[in-house]
């Protein structure tokens, strides 16, 4: 995947077992998908909380935010509640969407990668940001993109 590509069609379940389809937002709303390795890792917690703390900026600019990892819906539900996350967490347990969007692994393939996609309401990818160890940079890059 690269900037300018259309986001492919996919469906994942969120922490409550509700289906999310990438096509459901096309023509309606911009969105940010941030892929992260695991709910319980400290850097992942910092990233999720950074998106939480900036959530109003995204909503104010007509963007929805979705966190994606391979954790189960049950783990996501606890994580969302523990950190008061206002956005949906999507469970990609089989890494099918991670593979579809070509999110690379990190640490010699031991951990799933940390990549953020900013997608406009037409479904066009406007930004792809890949940084394994800088959680706050994902939010900063996404906000800079949505503000144009």
Secondary structure, 3 states (H helix, E strand, C coil): CCCCCECCCCEEEECCCCEEEHHHCCCCCEEEEEECCCCCCHHHHHHHHHHHHCHHHHHHCCEEEEEEECCCHHHHHHHHHHCCCCCEEEECCCCHHHHHCCCCEECCCCEECCEEEEECCCCEEEEEEECCCCHHHHHHHHHHHHHC
